[in-house]
Each structure stands twice: as structure tokens, then as C-alpha cells.
Amino acid sequence: MTAEELIKETKDSIDFNIKKLEILDKDIELIKQEAQQKINKLNQDRNQIVTQIVRDQGAVEKIEKLINTNNKVESK
């Protein structure tokens, strides 16, 4: 193998590996985007559940106050 052939083979190998890297980078970016979308959806679902818990807690507090008020009126 001549020096020129070795250089060409090495350059071809470099080009091939660069293309493989580009494909991997695109795949990585796609996976990151998909993962971020899933994370956003899960966070949205979580926030909805937290909101419902807060509402339910507020409702329980109002009912407890109402019961306490009624008990005080009945005990007089």
C-alpha cells in the first residue's frame, strides 16, 4: 500500500466516522426532545393532581369549620 492509498483510506475512515457521529448526534437530540416532551406531560399531570389536592384540602377545611360552627351553636 502506498502512502497516498493509506492517506485516502484514512480520510475515508474519518469521513465515515464523522457521518456516524452526525447520525448519533441526531438520534441523541431526538431522544432528548422526546424525553423532554414526556417530562413536560408528567409535570403537567402532576400539577393537575396537586391542584386537585389543594382544592380538596380547602373544601375539607370549610366543611370542618362548618361542622365546628354547627356544634358550637348546638351546644349553647
N, C-alpha and C positions, 0 to 999 in steps of 0.2 A: 504494500500500500504506500502510495506516495504521500508526501507532506500535504499536497493540495487535496488529495482524496480524504485524508484524515481531517483536514480543516473543514471540508464540505460536510463530512459525516458528523462532525462535532456541531457545526452550525445547524444542521438539520435536526439533530437531537435537541439542541437548545430551543429551536423554533417549536418543535413538537411538545416539549415540556412547558413552554410558555403558553401554548394553546390549552394544554391540560390544566394549567393553573387558572387561566381565564374561565374555563368551564367550571372548575371547582369554586372559584370566587362567585360566579353567578349562582351556582347551587346554594352556596352558603348564604348569599344575600336573600335568595328566595325563601330559604328555611327561616331566616331571621324575620322576614316580613310576615310569614305565616304564623310563626310563634308569637309575634307581637300582636297580630290580629286576635289570636286565641286568648292571649293575656288580657287584651282590652275587653273582650267579650266576658271573660271570667270576672274581671274587675267590675264591669257593668252589672252583671248578675249579683255579685257580692254587695254592691252598693244598693241595689234594689232590696235585697234582703235586710240590710242594715236599716234602711229607711222604714221598712215594714216593722222591724223590731222596735224602733224608736216610736213609731205611731202606736203600736200595741202597748208599749210601756206607758205612753201618755194616756191612753184610754184606761188602762188599769188604775193609774193614779187618780183619774177623775172618778172612776167607779168607787174606789176606796174612799175618797173624800165624801162622795155622796152617801155611801153606807155609814161612814162615821158621823156625818151630819144627821142622818135619819136616826141613828142610835142615840145621839145626844138629845134630839127632840123627843124621842120616845121615853128616855129615862127621866125627863123632867117631870 
